């Protein structure tokens, strides 16, 4: 295990560049994880490690882990440069993302999915991923324009769920819609003015669509959604945050159709 004390080291520069621009396509295939819990989850999930950085004095945290093969020790001044946290953690790690699975294969094996259209806030997207994992949905699809799934704030808010749920980006929605039709998966949009979520029978195979925090679902996607459902709000709040709305939709799906969601049902 080597010791790095220079901020000009190529490995330190790589992480610093990532933190400066986590949404860059250059880092599309990387996950940067901060803190012992997330790093352990990534290792246990089989994510391939590129570099692990231990704060000086904390290098024995993972002594018993056979998977760790490339790790370094850094002093506090360097750890402060390679973390987005206010309080430097004992360990951070740069991991390679898993190869994407075929969306056609994913659709053929599942029945409950989410499509996210231009969700920009990493906290919102991370919370949706966590709820999706908790309710056992089969996969998440995102449009171009969504926050990068490698964003550190997203990864923290997802609390490890990002390693459990397939997440795929869709560039050509019309082609994707044709595949949905082939698998008899119906698009259902979240819409404040839609029919009450509690008053309708959900289809056996469904993909819930949630739109951008300010602009909602884009017209090119919305036109394909034959069902538009809303959440009754008897209180005074104008609307729900998109991550809360997604969680309510998934809860209702789980409550009314438990055998259609999750591999362990």
Protein Blocks (a to p, Z undefined) as FASTA:
>chain_A
ZZdfbfkbmklmmmmmmmmmmmbmklmmpccdedjklmmmmmmnopacfbdcddehilmm
mmmpmklmbdcdddfklmmmmccbfbdcfbdcdddddddddfklmmmmmmbdcddehiab
lklmmmmmmmmmmnopabdcddehiacfklmklmmmnnomlmmpccdddfblmlmmmmmm
mnopacddddfklccfklcccdfbdcdddddfklopafklmmmmmbacddddfblbfbdc
fklmmmmmmmmmmmmmmmlgojkZZ
